[in-house]
């Protein structure tokens, strides 16, 4: 793929807003969720001296190799989770960076591939592993006990009917192994009713919950937020795009507790916040997609962009529960692939 062809590959969510919020782009940046590479490309085109991209998904490597050919000395792809960014980049002698960007959730490339098992609109194997390694959604659905399934659906998917859905899954798997996305969709629809009753598909919350659970997304996010701060130099920029209420709550609270805010001093101390602000907010309110963008990209409807600037050089420690991370039974560990 030629360099100019990269323009037409993928336009990421809120990319124009992201560019408008950055006063300048220079130095080394980390793109912690490479995906199609839209943010990496924008950073390279905007003046970053180098972009180090990180992604768990082996399917992105073919796209990333085109970037390495187009920007041979300015782009590097690393396989791993962004929560490991400190260790990953240190292997290349990088101790601080000018910016970090995280575009959370799943990419359209993953959703559009039925074989990945992320989509509830296309039948495929019940997989949902971002890394393609370790336990899958099929393992969780067929082996986890009823209480754990209900807990995941409730706490990670905020699904009010979690117990009824879990009970129906257990009843069905006693007869037949649940192997496909359509099988799971049908089991959920049998409890919640037809799609016409809902603005979004009735299985959406459950699919999100299972994906978040097996990929350990929320715990990795907490570690990733702290890791990004540890790598950022003073003046460095940190942007995060969220798509889910739970992950957005975590990001919002983390930034609030590390910037000037209305919390009492005792509360700030309790959760590891700073008396001297660690970050300065570039945008006080999260950026959401414009009506024009929503017409072209419905996936952007739940996207929220937050950008902060690092003000002081200080490591932080955060109690995960203070950020709104749900407490889940330890039995889930058996079914997590990351």
Residue pairs with C-beta under 8 A, 6 or more apart in sequence:
1 9
1 66
2 70
3 70
6 37
6 41
6 66
6 67
6 70
7 41
9 36
9 37
9 38
9 63
10 35
10 36
10 37
10 38
10 108
10 109
11 38
11 296
11 297
12 35
12 36
12 38
12 39
12 42
12 103
13 103
13 241
13 289
13 293
13 297
13 299
13 300
13 303
14 241
14 287
14 289
14 293
14 300
14 303
14 305
15 38
15 39
15 42
16 293
17 287
17 305
18 39
18 42
18 101
18 239
18 241
18 305
18 307
19 42
19 46
21 239
21 282
21 283
21 287
21 305
21 307
22 46
22 99
22 237
22 239
22 307
24 47
25 43
25 46
25 47
25 48
25 98
25 99
26 47
26 48
26 49
26 98
27 48
27 49
27 50
27 97
27 98
27 99
27 233
28 48
28 49
28 50
28 51
28 52
28 94
28 97
28 98
29 43
29 48
29 50
29 51
29 52
29 97
29 98
29 99
29 100
29 101
30 51
30 52
30 53
30 54
30 82
30 85
30 89
30 97
30 99
30 100
30 101
30 228
30 231
31 37
31 39
31 40
31 43
31 51
31 52
31 53
31 54
31 101
32 53
32 54
32 82
32 85
32 100
32 101
32 102
32 224
32 228
33 39
33 54
33 55
33 82
33 101
33 102
33 103
33 104
34 40
34 53
34 54
34 55
34 60
34 63
34 64
34 77
35 55
35 57
35 60
35 103
35 107
35 109
36 60
36 63
36 107
36 108
36 109
37 53
37 60
37 63
37 64
37 67
39 101
39 103
40 51
40 53
40 67
40 75
41 67
43 51
43 99
43 101
44 51
44 67
44 71
44 74
44 75
48 74
48 98
48 99
49 74
50 73
50 74
50 75
50 76
51 71
51 74
51 75
51 76
52 76
52 78
52 88
52 89
52 92
52 94
52 97
53 64
53 67
53 75
53 76
53 77
53 78
54 77
54 78
54 79
54 80
54 81
54 82
54 84
54 85
54 88
55 64
55 77
55 79
55 80
56 79
56 80
56 81
56 130
56 131
56 338
57 107
57 110
57 130
57 131
57 132
58 79
58 131
58 132
59 109
59 110
59 113
59 132
60 77
60 109
61 77
61 79
64 75
64 77
65 77
67 75
67 77
68 75
68 76
68 77
76 92
78 88
78 89
80 88
81 220
81 224
81 338
82 102
82 220
82 224
82 227
82 228
83 220
83 221
83 223
83 224
83 227
84 227
85 100
85 224
85 227
85 228
85 231
86 227
86 230
86 231
89 97
89 231
94 231
95 231
96 231
96 232
96 233
96 236
97 231
97 232
97 233
97 236
98 232
98 233
98 235
98 236
98 237
99 232
99 236
99 237
99 238
99 239
100 228
100 231
100 232
100 236
100 237
100 238
100 239
101 238
101 239
101 240
102 224
102 228
102 239
102 240
102 241
103 241
104 217
104 221
104 240
104 241
104 242
104 243
104 244
104 247
105 242
105 243
105 244
105 247
106 118
106 130
106 211
108 299
110 116
110 118
110 130
111 118
111 119
112 119
112 122
113 124
114 122
114 123
114 124
114 181
115 124
115 125
115 127
116 124
116 127
116 128
117 124
117 125
117 126
117 127
117 128
117 136
117 137
117 138
117 181
118 127
118 128
118 207
118 211
119 181
120 181
120 184
120 185
120 201
120 203
120 204
120 207
121 201
122 181
123 180
123 181
123 182
124 180
124 181
125 136
125 138
125 179
125 180
125 181
126 136
126 137
126 138
126 141
126 178
126 179
126 180
126 181
126 183
126 184
127 136
127 137
127 138
128 136
128 137
128 207
128 210
128 211
128 214
128 215
129 135
129 136
129 137
129 214
129 215
129 337
129 338
130 215
130 337
130 338
131 215
131 337
131 338
133 337
134 336
134 337
134 338
135 214
135 334
135 335
135 336
135 337
136 214
136 337
137 184
137 210
137 211
137 214
138 178
138 179
139 335
140 149
140 152
140 210
140 213
140 214
140 335
141 149
141 169
141 173
141 178
141 184
141 210
142 173
142 177
142 178
143 335
144 152
144 331
144 332
144 335
145 331
146 166
146 167
146 169
146 170
147 166
147 329
148 329
148 331
148 332
149 162
149 165
149 166
149 169
149 170
150 162
150 163
150 165
150 166
150 167
151 162
151 328
151 329
152 162
152 209
152 210
152 213
152 328
152 332
153 159
153 162
153 165
153 166
153 205
153 206
153 209
153 210
154 160
154 162
154 163
155 209
155 326
155 327
155 328
156 208
156 209
156 210
156 212
156 213
156 218
156 246
156 326
156 328
157 205
157 206
157 208
157 209
157 210
157 212
158 205
158 245
158 246
159 165
159 205
159 206
159 209
161 191
161 192
162 206
164 191
165 187
165 188
165 191
165 192
165 206
168 187
168 188
168 190
168 191
169 178
169 184
169 187
172 178
172 183
172 187
178 184
178 187
181 207
184 203
184 206
184 207
185 201
185 203
188 202
188 203
188 206
189 195
189 202
189 203
192 198
192 202
192 203
193 202
194 202
195 201
195 202
208 244
211 217
212 218
212 244
212 246
213 328
213 332
213 335
213 336
214 335
214 336
214 337
215 336
215 337
215 338
216 336
216 337
216 338
217 247
218 246
218 247
218 250
218 325
218 326
219 320
219 325
220 338
221 247
221 250
221 251
222 250
222 254
222 318
222 320
222 323
222 325
225 240
225 250
225 251
225 254
225 318
226 316
226 317
226 318
228 238
229 238
229 258
229 278
229 279
229 310
229 315
229 316
230 315
232 238
232 310
233 310
233 313
234 310
234 311
234 312
234 313
235 309
235 310
236 309
236 310
237 282
237 307
237 308
237 309
237 310
238 279
238 307
238 308
238 309
238 310
239 305
239 306
239 307
240 251
240 305
240 306
240 307
241 303
241 304
241 305
242 248
242 251
242 303
242 304
242 306
243 299
243 302
243 303
243 304
244 302
246 324
246 326
248 286
248 304
249 323
249 324
250 323
250 324
250 325
251 306
252 286
252 306
253 322
253 323
253 324
254 318
254 323
255 279
255 281
255 306
255 308
256 263
257 263
257 268
257 271
257 272
257 273
257 274
257 318
257 322
257 323
258 273
258 274
258 277
258 278
258 279
258 308
258 316
259 277
259 278
259 279
259 280
259 281
259 308
260 277
260 280
263 273
265 275
267 273
268 274
268 275
270 319
270 322
271 318
271 319
271 322
271 323
272 316
272 317
272 318
272 319
272 322
274 312
274 314
274 316
276 311
276 312
276 314
277 311
277 312
278 310
278 311
278 312
278 314
278 316
279 308
279 309
279 310
279 311
280 308
280 309
280 311
281 306
281 307
281 308
281 309
282 307
282 308
282 309
283 305
283 306
283 307
286 304
286 305
286 306
287 304
287 305
287 306
288 303
288 304
288 305
289 297
289 300
289 301
289 303
293 300
294 300
294 301
321 327
